[in-house]
Amino acid sequence: MNARELIAALGGVPKLVKLTGLTEGRIYQWQTGNYIPRAWLKFFRARYPRKVAWDELVLADHPPRKVGSVLKTDPESQSSRDEDRERKK
């Protein structure tokens, strides 16, 4: 189960916006980056201990790096950008 599936299982973006007080944009960033901050995961797990198979949750270990105004989550594209930078030096 990834972040998108977890958010859906917990009621979707609108429900999480009401529950957390966060913006829709923030919840969508969690989906895009497949990352949910540890504190929020603890909150959701405490609130909904049986609603999801918590042991099957597979998320990124850290938030995606933000470059400009775009979230970069694809490691392949990152490595090719790093190679381009090295060539330009």
MILONU-547356 format. One line per field, with one value per residue: residue in three letters; x negated, z, y of N, C-alpha, C, CB in turn; residue number from 1. Coordinates in steps of 0.05 Angstrom, whole numbers. Atoms other than C-alpha are relative to their C-alpha. Glycine has a CB too. Layout:
! residues N
r	c(ALA,...)
npx	c(X,...)
npz	c(Z,...)
npy	c(Y,...)
capx	c(X,...)
capz	c(Z,...)
capy	c(Y,...)
cpx	c(X,...)
cpz	c(Z,...)
cpy	c(Y,...)
cbpx	c(X,...)
cbpz	c(Z,...)
cbpy	c(Y,...)
k	c(NUM,...)
//
This chain:
! residues 89
r	c(MET,ASN,ALA,ARG,GLU,LEU,ILE,ALA,ALA,LEU,GLY,GLY,VAL,PRO,LYS,LEU,VAL,LYS,LEU,THR,GLY,LEU,THR,GLU,GLY,ARG,ILE,TYR,GLN,TRP,GLN,THR,GLY,ASN,TYR,ILE,PRO,ARG,ALA,TRP,LEU,LYS,PHE,PHE,ARG,ALA,ARG,TYR,PRO,ARG,LYS,VAL,ALA,TRP,ASP,GLU,LEU,VAL,LEU,ALA,ASP,HIS,PRO,PRO,ARG,LYS,VAL,GLY,SER,VAL,LEU,LYS,THR,ASP,PRO,GLU,SER,GLN,SER,SER,ARG,ASP,GLU,ASP,ARG,GLU,ARG,LYS,LYS)
npx	c(-17,16,-14,-25,-19,-6,-18,-26,-11,-7,-23,6,12,-17,-3,25,2,-16,11,27,3,20,-11,-2,27,18,-8,8,29,6,-6,20,27,-3,12,-17,17,-3,-20,-27,-4,-7,-27,-19,1,-14,-29,-13,18,-9,-11,20,21,23,25,4,6,27,3,28,13,3,-16,14,15,-14,18,-17,-27,-9,11,16,-2,10,29,13,3,20,27,7,6,26,20,0,14,29,10,2,22)
npz	c(0,1,-12,14,-9,-29,-1,9,-21,-23,7,22,-5,-15,-28,-14,-3,-24,-24,-8,2,21,26,20,13,-17,1,27,0,-13,20,21,-10,-15,-26,-20,-24,-21,-20,11,1,-27,-5,16,-11,-26,5,16,-3,15,26,21,-6,-5,5,29,10,11,7,3,-26,-5,18,26,1,17,17,12,-10,7,-17,14,-14,17,-3,26,12,-16,7,26,-4,-12,20,17,-15,0,27,5,-16)
npy	c(-23,-25,-24,-5,21,-5,-23,9,18,-16,-16,-18,-26,-19,8,-5,-29,-7,13,-10,-30,-6,-7,22,2,16,29,10,3,26,21,-2,8,26,-5,-12,-4,20,-9,4,29,9,-10,16,27,-1,-6,22,23,24,-7,5,20,-17,15,1,-27,-4,-28,-9,-5,-28,-15,-5,-25,-20,-15,-20,3,27,21,20,25,22,2,2,-27,-14,8,-11,-28,-1,5,-24,-21,8,-5,-28,-12)
capx	c(0,-28,-9,45,79,73,105,161,171,175,231,196,165,227,235,161,164,220,187,117,130,78,89,110,43,5,45,34,-41,-40,-9,-57,-119,-93,-114,-74,-109,-120,-78,-18,-27,-26,37,73,51,76,142,155,118,160,181,117,65,11,-42,-33,-48,-107,-127,-190,-240,-244,-205,-218,-268,-237,-273,-244,-169,-167,-174,-228,-213,-242,-312,-327,-314,-356,-416,-413,-410,-470,-508,-489,-516,-582,-590,-580,-636)
capz	c(0,-19,3,-49,-28,46,35,-4,51,104,66,12,7,29,92,110,98,149,197,196,180,124,53,-5,-37,22,20,-56,-44,2,-54,-107,-65,-33,33,95,155,213,262,215,205,280,285,230,259,328,301,252,280,242,180,142,137,169,161,85,80,36,33,15,71,63,31,-43,-58,-86,-145,-169,-164,-183,-137,-161,-142,-199,-182,-255,-277,-218,-237,-309,-284,-240,-299,-341,-286,-283,-359,-357,-305)
capy	c(0,68,139,146,81,99,167,134,82,137,172,212,280,321,280,286,361,367,318,349,423,418,442,398,415,386,321,316,327,267,226,251,240,175,205,221,253,205,247,244,169,159,202,163,96,115,141,84,23,-28,10,-4,-59,-17,-71,-68,6,22,95,134,142,217,273,285,339,403,433,498,490,417,357,310,238,197,173,158,229,254,213,238,310,297,269,331,377,338,344,419,430)
cpx	c(-18,16,27,22,7,19,28,14,9,23,-5,-10,19,3,-26,-5,15,-12,-26,-2,-21,15,2,-27,-19,6,-8,-30,-8,4,-22,-27,0,-13,20,-17,7,21,28,6,8,28,21,1,15,30,14,-17,8,10,-19,-19,-26,-27,-7,-7,-29,-2,-30,-11,-3,17,-15,-13,15,-21,17,28,11,-12,-14,0,-12,-30,-15,-5,-21,-28,-8,-5,-27,-22,-3,-17,-30,-13,-5,-23,-26)
cpz	c(0,12,-12,9,29,2,-9,22,25,-7,-22,9,15,29,16,4,25,25,10,1,-21,-26,-18,-13,16,-2,-27,-2,13,-20,-22,8,14,27,18,25,22,21,-10,-2,27,8,-14,11,27,-3,-14,2,-17,-28,-23,9,3,-7,-30,-12,-9,-10,-4,27,7,-20,-27,0,-19,-15,-15,12,-5,19,-17,15,-16,2,-26,-12,17,-7,-27,3,13,-20,-19,14,-1,-27,-5,15,-16)
cpy	c(25,23,5,-19,5,23,-7,-17,16,19,20,27,19,-7,6,30,9,-11,13,31,8,7,-24,-3,-16,-30,-11,-3,-27,-22,0,-10,-27,2,14,3,-20,8,-5,-30,-11,8,-18,-29,-2,4,-22,-25,-24,6,-7,-22,15,-13,-1,27,3,29,7,6,29,16,4,27,19,16,20,-2,-28,-20,-21,-26,-23,-1,-2,27,16,-7,11,30,4,-4,25,22,-6,6,30,13,1)
cbpx	c(19,-8,-18,-3,-12,-26,-11,-2,-21,-24,9,24,-8,27,7,-23,10,29,-5,-20,-7,-19,-16,22,-11,1,30,10,-13,18,27,-2,-10,-12,-26,27,2,-27,-4,3,-25,-20,3,-8,-29,-11,2,3,-2,22,6,-16,-2,0,1,24,7,-7,12,-1,-27,-30,8,21,-29,18,-17,1,18,-8,23,-29,29,9,-7,16,26,5,-2,23,22,-3,7,28,10,-3,19,26,-4)
cbpz	c(24,-30,-3,-31,-4,15,-18,-26,9,9,24,-17,-26,-13,2,-15,-26,-4,-6,-19,27,-4,-13,-21,-3,29,5,-21,14,25,-14,-10,18,-17,-3,6,10,14,7,-27,-10,21,-9,-30,2,18,-16,-29,28,15,-1,-7,-22,29,11,-14,22,-23,23,-18,0,-2,12,-23,-10,18,-19,-31,-12,-29,17,-6,7,-30,17,-19,-1,30,0,-21,18,23,-17,-6,29,6,-21,9,25)
cbpy	c(0,6,24,-2,-28,7,23,-16,-21,16,14,3,14,1,-30,-12,15,-11,-29,-10,11,-24,22,7,28,10,-3,20,23,-5,5,29,20,-23,17,-17,29,-4,30,13,-14,12,29,-1,-10,22,26,9,-8,-14,30,26,-23,10,-28,-12,21,-20,19,26,-13,9,27,-1,-4,19,-19,-3,21,-7,-13,10,-6,4,-24,-18,15,-6,-31,-5,13,-21,-24,10,2,-29,-12,14,-16)
k	c(1,2,3,4,5,6,7,8,9,10,11,12,13,14,15,16,17,18,19,20,21,22,23,24,25,26,27,28,29,30,31,32,33,34,35,36,37,38,39,40,41,42,43,44,45,46,47,48,49,50,51,52,53,54,55,56,57,58,59,60,61,62,63,64,65,66,67,68,69,70,71,72,73,74,75,76,77,78,79,80,81,82,83,84,85,86,87,88,89)
//
